[in-house]
Structure formats: C-alpha cells, structure tokens
Amino acid sequence: MKQLYGFPDSLYKIPTKYCGGCGHGVIHRLIASLIDELEMREKTVFVNPVGCSIWADLYFDVDTVQPPHGRTPAAATGVKRILTDHLVICYQGDGDMAAIGTAEMIHAANRGEKFTTIFVNNAIYGMTGGQMAPTTLLGQKATTAPEGRDADKAGMGYPIRVSELLATLDGTRYAARGSVHNAAHVRKTRQYIKKAFEAQLSGQGFTMVEILSPCPTNWSMDSLESIDWLEKNMIPVFPLGEIKNTLGGAS
C-alpha cells in the first residue's frame, strides 16, 4: 500500500525550540515534504539568517549557510550561481528581509536571481523581544510601540507589503502569499511553495512565497487567540493568493 503521509526524511526527529502555537514548525514540514517529493535532499542548500529562522539548520537534514543578519539574498546569490543545479532556499523573517536586508532583497529580486525566498511574516520581531517590525500593523502593540503602531507618531510609518513591492520588479517571476493558520491554507501554501521550487529548478527567475504565521508569545495571546487575530487582522492588510505569476518554460 502506498504511504500517503509520514515524517519527512529532510527533517531531523528532534524536539523543536519554537514556542507553542508558532507557525515555523508547520512551515518547516511543508518545505521538507517538498524537498523529499522533488528528490532534492542531497542538492538543497538552506540559507537561514539571524532571527527565529536561525534555528532551521537544527531541524533540516540538508546543507545550510548562516549569513549575517540581512545578508541572506547576497549569500544565496553566491551559492546558486556556483551550484546551479541545487535548490537554494532563503528562509527569512520580516525583520531580516524587510528591515536590515531590504537592499539585498530588492536587488536580488530585480536581478532575477534564481533562488526561492520563503518569507515568514508574523508582523513582529520574534527572537529579540517583540519590537515593532516593518510589517507590524497599524494599532498593533509592540515593545517599541506600547500604545500601538501610529503612522503619524515618531516616524513609525505604515506596514510594508513585501510581496506587492517585489512584484513590481521585472526579475520577480513568482510571488505568492499564503498562511498556516488553518488546514485549508496550509494546503494552499504548500501549493505555492511547490510552484516556486519547480520554477527555480526549471531555471526561472526570482521566486518568493510569503507566509503569514502566528506569534502568540510576542502578540501576548494564547494559540487559539493568535489564529483568530491573524485571520481577522493580518489577512485584510496582507491579502492571500498569487500576487505575480509570469512563469513559463525554462529560461
């Protein structure tokens, strides 16, 4: 009988460091299951920087590189240009990708670098103490915005829609936004990631999947509250779906 479900070979069977209710574990499993499905475990390089993503190399049984904070796309560019037949995955949070790493991210996408970015958006700085991130919602509280983000106060500005920003660049071939707050969206997000990986392996340009993920600890909520909050508050600001798809044959 064909096995339809099992623990991915590309993940180590060890306890996780992530907080209860965090979406990183679900996202890890999606990525690992696709690495297995595509038979790329021996030819995958995971590029994971500072932030909660730094722990990914503890869990993935693939080659990994840990670049300095924000320099993930620069490191991935070098890896992919040398190992052109490998699946190169940038695994970044909103602080790393949309703050200190903005320049690297935009220019890698604009050049059409042929790797895939998995962008985990939980609208907060997770590892370093719950500070306001570039994706923090208006009115959302953070340790550096205890009264909530106010666009007109202290230069806080507005939340950045990273996928829409990158979709304006010609080098971006695919940009989608999914979520892991319920089973239906987990399945849909897996489809987006698979499409991005297959596009990379067929030699196409920059591909990215943004994933909305709960952070109960830094949102000061329990797990169920965080799922409800994500659905009611994050999705209206960060709509789900394919934002850009210009994929075709291999280039």
C-alpha distance (Angstrom), angle and dihedral (degrees) to the residues before:
residue distance angle dihedral
M1 . . .
K2 3.79 . .
Q3 3.80 113.5 .
L4 3.79 110.1 -127.9
Y5 3.79 99.0 -179.9
G6 3.77 134.9 31.9
F7 3.77 145.7 127.9
P8 3.84 110.4 -66.3
D9 3.81 116.0 -108.2
S10 3.80 88.5 -140.5
L11 3.82 92.1 65.8
Y12 3.80 126.9 72.4
K13 3.80 115.1 -126.1
I14 3.79 97.4 -122.0
P15 3.82 134.4 120.9
T16 3.79 116.3 -86.5
K17 3.81 126.6 -118.0
Y18 3.80 92.3 -150.2
C19 3.80 120.3 111.8
G20 3.78 120.4 -102.8
G21 3.80 110.2 -83.9
C22 3.82 94.3 19.2
G23 3.79 114.7 140.1
H24 3.81 97.3 -141.7
G25 3.81 93.5 89.2
V26 3.79 92.5 54.1
I27 3.81 90.9 47.4
H28 3.81 90.6 49.4
R29 3.78 90.4 54.3
L30 3.79 92.8 49.7
I31 3.79 92.1 51.3
A32 3.81 93.8 44.5
S33 3.80 93.4 49.0
L34 3.80 89.9 53.3
I35 3.80 93.0 47.4
D36 3.80 86.6 55.1
E37 3.80 93.7 44.7
L38 3.80 91.6 50.9
E39 3.83 90.1 45.1
M40 3.80 91.3 -127.6
R41 3.82 102.6 128.3
E42 3.80 93.0 113.9
K43 3.81 90.7 46.3
T44 3.79 103.0 43.8
V45 3.79 125.9 108.2
F46 3.79 117.1 -168.1
V47 3.82 115.0 -157.1
N48 3.80 109.8 -162.2
P49 3.82 124.4 169.4
V50 3.80 137.5 -168.0
G51 3.81 115.8 -47.1
C52 3.80 130.4 58.2
S53 3.80 86.1 -42.9
I54 3.81 89.7 68.4
W55 3.81 89.2 80.9
A56 3.80 93.8 60.0
D57 3.80 93.2 93.1
L58 3.82 88.2 62.4
Y59 3.79 90.0 63.2
F60 3.82 108.0 32.4
D61 3.79 117.8 79.7
V62 3.81 92.6 -148.3
D63 3.80 135.9 90.7
T64 3.80 112.9 -73.1
V65 3.80 139.2 -168.2
Q66 3.82 124.2 -161.3
P67 3.82 109.6 -157.0
P68 3.82 125.3 -174.1
H69 3.79 116.6 -80.3
G70 3.81 110.6 -67.1
R71 3.79 95.9 5.1
T72 3.78 95.8 96.4
P73 3.84 97.5 112.6
A74 3.81 91.0 48.0
A75 3.81 91.4 53.2
A76 3.80 92.0 44.1
T77 3.81 90.5 50.8
G78 3.79 90.7 58.3
V79 3.80 93.9 45.2
K80 3.80 94.7 48.5
R81 3.79 94.8 45.7
I82 3.80 90.2 55.2
L83 3.82 98.3 36.1
T84 3.78 98.7 40.2
D85 3.81 94.2 164.6
H86 3.82 93.6 54.2
L87 3.79 129.8 96.7
V88 3.81 103.5 -118.7
I89 3.80 115.4 -166.0
C90 3.80 125.9 -170.8
Y91 3.79 109.3 -157.4
Q92 3.80 108.4 -165.5
G93 3.78 141.4 164.3
D94 3.79 127.7 -142.1
G95 3.80 94.4 -97.8
D96 3.78 93.9 49.8
M97 3.78 97.5 41.9
A98 3.81 103.6 32.2
A99 3.82 101.0 34.7
I100 3.80 121.6 27.3
G101 3.82 91.6 13.8
T102 3.80 99.6 46.2
A103 3.81 96.1 111.6
E104 3.81 94.8 47.8
M105 3.80 92.0 46.0
I106 3.80 96.1 49.2
H107 3.79 96.1 45.5
A108 3.81 94.4 45.0
A109 3.80 89.1 53.0
N110 3.80 92.3 44.6
R111 3.81 90.8 52.2
G112 3.79 89.4 50.4
E113 3.80 94.4 -122.9
K114 3.78 107.8 -167.5
F115 3.79 102.0 -124.2
T116 3.80 132.5 98.4
T117 3.78 125.4 -116.1
I118 3.78 121.1 -154.1
F119 3.79 104.4 -160.5
V120 3.81 114.0 -163.6
N121 3.81 108.9 -156.7
N122 3.79 115.1 -167.9
A123 3.81 94.2 151.4
I124 3.80 93.7 -121.6
Y125 3.80 143.0 66.8
G126 3.80 100.7 -95.7
M127 3.78 109.4 -175.9
T128 3.79 100.4 35.6
G129 3.78 101.3 52.6
G130 3.78 114.4 -71.4
Q131 3.78 100.9 -71.7
M132 3.81 121.5 166.0
A133 3.80 110.8 -82.0
P134 3.81 129.7 -159.8
T135 3.81 87.5 -99.3
T136 3.82 97.3 47.9
L137 3.81 109.7 128.6
L138 3.77 124.7 -116.9
G139 3.80 107.5 -90.7
Q140 3.80 92.5 16.0
K141 3.79 113.0 132.6
A142 3.78 123.3 -127.5
T143 3.79 135.0 166.3
T144 3.80 88.8 -98.7
A145 3.82 92.1 41.4
P146 3.81 103.6 40.3
E147 3.80 92.5 165.8
G148 3.80 93.0 46.1
R149 3.78 132.8 -91.0
D150 3.79 110.7 -57.4
A151 3.80 117.1 -172.6
D152 3.79 92.0 -152.4
K153 3.79 97.2 44.5
A154 3.80 125.5 86.8
G155 3.79 92.6 -22.0
M156 3.80 94.4 -69.0
G157 3.79 94.0 147.0
Y158 3.78 126.2 -175.8
P159 3.81 133.8 -51.2
I160 3.81 112.4 -86.7
R161 3.80 118.0 -124.8
V162 3.78 97.6 -147.2
S163 3.80 98.2 -177.0
E164 3.79 92.8 52.0
L165 3.80 89.8 46.9
L166 3.80 93.6 52.7
A167 3.79 91.9 43.1
T168 3.81 89.1 68.9
L169 3.82 90.6 64.3
D170 3.80 119.4 91.9
G171 3.80 92.3 -140.5
T172 3.81 91.7 61.4
R173 3.78 107.9 91.9
Y174 3.78 99.2 172.8
A175 3.81 134.0 20.3
A176 3.78 124.7 166.9
R177 3.78 136.7 163.8
G178 3.79 122.9 -144.8
S179 3.78 136.9 162.5
V180 3.80 139.1 -141.6
H181 3.81 99.0 -151.3
N182 3.81 94.3 109.7
A183 3.80 139.9 13.4
A184 3.79 96.6 -101.3
H185 3.80 92.4 54.2
V186 3.81 91.9 43.7
R187 3.81 88.4 59.0
K188 3.80 91.9 46.4
T189 3.78 92.1 48.3
R190 3.79 90.1 52.5
Q191 3.81 88.7 56.2
Y192 3.81 90.5 53.2
I193 3.80 92.4 49.7
K194 3.80 92.0 47.8
K195 3.79 91.1 51.4
A196 3.81 90.9 50.0
F197 3.82 93.1 48.3
E198 3.80 93.0 47.8
A199 3.80 90.5 49.3
Q200 3.79 90.4 52.4
L201 3.80 92.4 48.9
S202 3.81 90.7 50.2
G203 3.81 90.1 56.9
Q204 3.79 101.6 -103.9
G205 3.80 128.3 142.8
F206 3.79 135.0 -89.5
T207 3.80 115.0 -28.6
M208 3.78 128.6 -174.4
V209 3.78 138.9 179.0
E210 3.79 117.5 -164.7
I211 3.81 113.7 -157.3
L212 3.80 124.3 -162.0
S213 3.78 107.6 -139.8
P214 3.82 133.3 -179.4
C215 3.81 121.4 -117.2
P216 3.82 104.3 -169.7
T217 3.80 94.4 173.2
N218 3.79 96.9 57.2
W219 3.79 93.8 33.9
S220 3.84 87.9 55.4
M221 3.80 92.4 -127.7
D222 3.75 137.9 115.3
S223 3.80 119.0 -107.9
L224 3.80 97.1 -94.9
E225 3.80 92.6 46.7
S226 3.79 90.5 51.1
I227 3.81 92.5 54.1
D228 3.80 90.8 51.2
W229 3.81 91.6 45.9
L230 3.80 92.3 51.0
E231 3.79 92.5 51.1
K232 3.81 95.3 45.8
N233 3.80 99.5 38.8
M234 3.81 113.0 20.4
I235 3.79 101.8 42.5
P236 3.84 94.8 56.5
V237 3.82 88.3 54.9
F238 3.81 95.9 38.0
P239 3.83 105.7 34.0
L240 3.79 116.9 -153.4
G241 3.78 125.8 -122.0
E242 3.79 142.1 62.7
I243 3.79 107.8 -37.9
K244 3.80 97.7 -178.6
N245 3.77 129.8 9.5
T246 3.80 119.0 170.5
L247 3.77 95.1 147.4
G248 3.75 119.4 146.0
G249 3.77 137.4 143.6
A250 3.78 122.6 -24.8
S251 3.78 114.0 -68.7
